[in-house]
Amino acid sequence: MPTTSADSNNNNSGPWDSKLQQFHGGQEWAYLDNFVEDFSVTTNAFGMPESGKQAAVESVQHGHHYPPADQEPAKTSLARFLWPTGFESERNRLILGNGASELIDLVIRMAPAGTWKPGPFRTQYKEYERSARNNNFELLSSDSNAKANVACLVNPCNPTGDYLELSELKQWIEANVLPGGYALIDESMQPWHSPEFRDHSLVGQREYIQRLYRENGISVFVVHSWTKLWCCTGLRLGSVVCPTADHMRDIKKLQVPWSVNTVALAFLGAVVSDDVYLRKTWQSTSAWRSQTIARIAELFPQWKFHGRPFLSWIWVDTGSEETAQKAVDCARAAGVPVRSGRQGYSLPSFIRIAVREPSKVDVLIDALKSV
């Protein structure tokens, strides 16, 4: 196996500047000359949709023009995907961004100053905390009883796999956000739920969100990173559904122009209508996930597996820091890197394994036999 920047220490920070940047998976593939599959990221097992790939390639011919400043027609196409009926009255609350990361930072920058707290789970996606630190918020713990000026919950929670139903989610918002505060609810992994995912999403709860804002001044923002569902992490695509059109305009005022490029907009415009891709995602992900868990459990019956069945990853407690590190090392050596729970999450006995098609899992299973 080639020597990589990720091998220089046990922290496996790779190309990340650990003093300045938030660690994220998905970097090691470029340094492995025996690369087979990336199990370290929670993207769709089916890879980039061909419909989007073709649209993206064709859009390059327009690369000598600026992208549309209003993000159209891609924004309206996404609105139609989120609200199949009534999207015309909803799209003025929607804004696209250069990945969810850009929008997370913009919303937290315009949020009321003071305290910040994460969701109720053991850990969660760290970009919210990174932005809060950079904007000088006082950080509260997830088990704090205090309400915060800004609260951020990832639901379903990446990496732990925890999940709150709508009624529980609403209770959490009302119990943890101060009047006049902001709630950022990340539903990036929500579309994996089922063809009925919209019925379980805050996106369809306009009346509740606007009542909360009207009566308590609490602003609820629903965040999506579309790079996971449509496996386009290199293109950077995210969105935020704002509580009102005025909130959307506040974000637009801070956002640099043309932050979503021509290729990404073309890709988005195509994939939102690719029903075949979504159907096979819903049909296969849960089955492949359960099969992968069963195969790993045969090797390691003492390992514990976490997360809802519909999710695109498995959060695994190996029981020991040493075992987890061996699993990470063996997977990387076989060209199938997995995500360590050490970096960022500070849970060194855990690993995160993406759901992938069975032939790729064969390689991972063979690698784990050396643990």
N, C-alpha and C positions, 0 to 999 in steps of 0.2 A: 504494500500500500504506500502511496506517495506521502511524503511529509507535508503537512498542511499547517497553515497558520492556526488552525483549530487544535493542533496537537501540542502546542507549546506549553500548555499548563492544564491542570484538571478543570479549570473553569470553562475551557472550550469556548472562549469568547470570540475566536475566529477573527473576522475583519472588523468586529465592533470595537470601538473605543470605550472600554468598560467604565471609564471615568466620566464620559460625556453622553453616551448613548444607551438606550434601553435595549438589552439583549432580545433577540427574536430568532426563531428557528428559520430554516430554509436557506442557509448560506453554504453548508458544507458540500452540496452537490458539485459545485464548480471546482472543488479541489480534489475530487475523487476520480482517478482515471478508470476505476472499475464501477462507476456509478450505475445503479440499476433502477432505483426508485427512491423518492424522498418521503419517508415516513415521519419526518419531523414537522411537517406543516399540515394543517387541517383542511386542506383544499379538497375539492371534489375528486373522487377516485377515477372519474371518467376523463379527467384532463380537460383541456380547453375545448369548448364546443367548436366543431368544424364550422358552424354557421358564423360564429364570432371571429374565428381565425381568418376565414375568407374575407369577411367585411373589413377586418383590420388591415390585411395585406392590400386590399384594393384601395383603402383610404390613403395609403402612402403617396399615391399620385397627387394628392392634394396637400402634401406636406409643405409646399411653398406658400400656402395661404394660412392666415391665422385661423384658429378654431372659432366657432361662433361664441360670441361673448355671453349669449343667453343660454348656452348649453343645449340649444334645440337643434334637431328634434329629439335628441336622445333623452332629455329630461322628461318630456311628455310621454315618451315610450315607457320609461321607467314608472312614471305615475300611473299609466294604464296597467302596468304589471302589478303595482301595489294595490290599486283600487280599480278593479275591472269595470265596476259601475260607479259613476260619479267622479271619475278622475279629474274632470274639468274643474270642479270646485275645490279640488285638493292640491293641485300641482303648484299653486302659488305658495304653499308651505314647504315645498321640496327644493333642496339645493344639492348639487353634485360637488364632489371634491376629489383631490388627488389622493385617493385612498381615504379610509375613515380617519387615518392619523391626522391629516390636515384639518379635517372638520372638528375632531375632538379638541385639538389645540385652539382652534378659533372660538368654539363655544365656551371653553373654559376661560379663555382670555377675556371674553365679554361678560362673564358671570359675576355676580356680586362677590366681593372680597370677603374673606373670613375663613371658615372651616370647610374641609373636604372629607368625605368618607367613602369607602368602597362598599360593595354589596356585602351580604351577610355570609358569604362563603369563605372557605379557608384561604383562598387566593383567587385572583382573577387576572385577566389580560392587563398588562401593566402600563399601557400608553396613557390611561387616565391619570394614574398616579404620577407618572413622569411630568405630564403637563401641569398638574396641580403643584408639584414641587417647583417647577420652573416659574410658576406665577405666584409663588410665595404664599400659598394657602397653608394653614395649619392642618396637619394631617391627623385625622381621628382613626382609630382602629375599627375593624369591621364589627366588633362586639361592643362598641361604645353605645351607651343608651342615649347619648346626646344627638339632637337633630343638627344637621349641617347646612351651611349655605349652599353647598354643592354636593350632591350624592351621585355616584356613578355605579351602576349595576350592569353586569354582563349576563344576559339571559337568552339562551342557555349559556352557562358559565364555561368559558374556555380559560383554564384547562380542566377544571374539576368535574365538569359534566352535570353540575347541579342545575336545577330548573324550577322556576316558579310559574305556576299557572296564573292566569290573568287576575283572578281575585286576590291571590297572594301578593302579586306584584303591586297592585294598587294599594294594598294595605302597607306594604313596605315603603312605598313612596310617601304616603301620608304620615307614616311613623318616623321618617328619617330626614325629611327636608323641611327646613324652616320656612315660614311664610316669606314670600318674596324670593325664595331660593330657586335653584336649578336642579332638575333631575335628568341625568343622561342615562338612557336605557339602551344598551347595545344589543340589538337583535340580529347580529350578523349570521348566527347559526340557526335562527328561527325557521327559515324556509325549508330546512331539511325535515321539519316536523311531519309533514304530510301534504297532500294536495289541498287540505283545509287549513294550511298554516295561517292564513290571514285571520281565521276565526279565533286564533289563539294569540294574536299579536296586538300590541298597542297601536299599531298603524291604523287599525279600524276603530279606534276608541276616541274619535274626535270630540264627541260630546263630553265625555269624561275629562279629557285633557283641557278643553276650553272652560269647563266648569271649575276645575281645579285652579286654573289661572285666574278666572274671574273672581272666585270666592276667597282664594288664599294667596294669589299672586305667585303660585308655583308654576314654573315653566318646565314642561316635559319635552325633551328632545329624544327622538328615536333614531338611533345611529345604525347604519349598515355598512359593513365592508363587503362589497360585492366580489372581491377578489377570491373569496373562499368558495362560494356557491358555484361560480363560473370559472374557477381555477385560472385566474389571470393576475396573479400577484405582481408580475412584471409590468403590467399596464397601469396599476394604481387607480382604483375606482371605489368611491364611497359615496354615501348620501346621508343627509339628515332630514327627517320630517320634523318641522318646527311646530310649536304650539299655535303660532299665528303667522300671517304673512309679514308682519312687522319684524318678528324675530328673524325670519329668513333674510329680510333686507339688511338687518344689522350684521348678519354673517357676511353677506355679499359685500358690505362696505369694507370689512376687514380683509376679505379674500383677495389675493393677488389675481389680476386678470389672467384668463386662459390657463388656469391651473389644471384643467382636464384637457388633455391634448386631443388632436384630431383622431388618432388611432384608437384611443380609449373610447371616445364618444361613438365612433363607428361600431366598435365591438359591442358596446352596450346596446345600441340600437338594434342589433341583430339578435343577441342572445335572449332578450326579454320575451321574444315570441317563439323561442325554440322549445316547443312543448315536448318533443320527443326526448330531448336531453333531460328535462325535468322528470318526466315519467320514469325513465330508467334510473335516475338518481333515487327517487322514492321507492322504486321496486327493489333495488339491489343493495343500497347502503346498509340497512338494518340486517339483512341476511348475511352480507359479508362481514359485518361487525361481529355478529354472534358466532360465525364460523371461526373468525380469528381468535376471539376470546377462548373458544373451546379448544383450539389447537395449542394455544399458549398455556392454558390451564393443564393440559395433559403433561406438559414439560415441568410446569411449576405450579402444583396444586395449592401452594401456600400464598401465591400472589393474589392480590385483591383488585378487582376491576370495577371502575366507577364510571357513571354516566348513563344518560338515557339511551334506549336502544336505537333511536333514530339518528344519533350524532355521528359525525364524520371522523371521530377519533375515539380512542380508549385511554383513559387515565388510569395508570397502573401503579399500585403500591407494591414494590418488590419485597418490602420488609426490611431492607437494609441499604445503607448508602453504598457499601461495597458491591453488592449485587447489582444495584442500578447502574453503577459506573461500568461494571463488566458488560452489562447488556448494551449500554451506549457504545462502548469500545468495540464489541464484537459486531454490532450492527454496522457501524461505520466501516470497519475493516472489510465487510462483505458488500459494501456499496449501497447499503440500505439504511441511512442514518435515521435515528429516532431522536426525539426531543428529551433532553435531560430536565428533570425538575429542579436541578440545582441552580442554574442561572436564572436570575430574575425572580423565580418563585420561592427560592430558598427551601425547597422540599427535596433534599438529595436522595431520598429513598424511592422517589417517584420517577416514572418515565411516561411520556405521551407518545402514543403510536397511532398514526393515521390509518383510517380504513382504506384498503387498497384491494385490487382484484386478486383472486386466489393465486395466480401464478407468481405474482410479485411477493405475496405472503410466503410462498414456498421458500424463497431465498431468505427472508427474514427468519423463518422458523429454523432453517438449517444453521443460520448464524447464531441464534439463541441457544442452540444445543451446546455451544462452547462456553456458555456462562457457568 
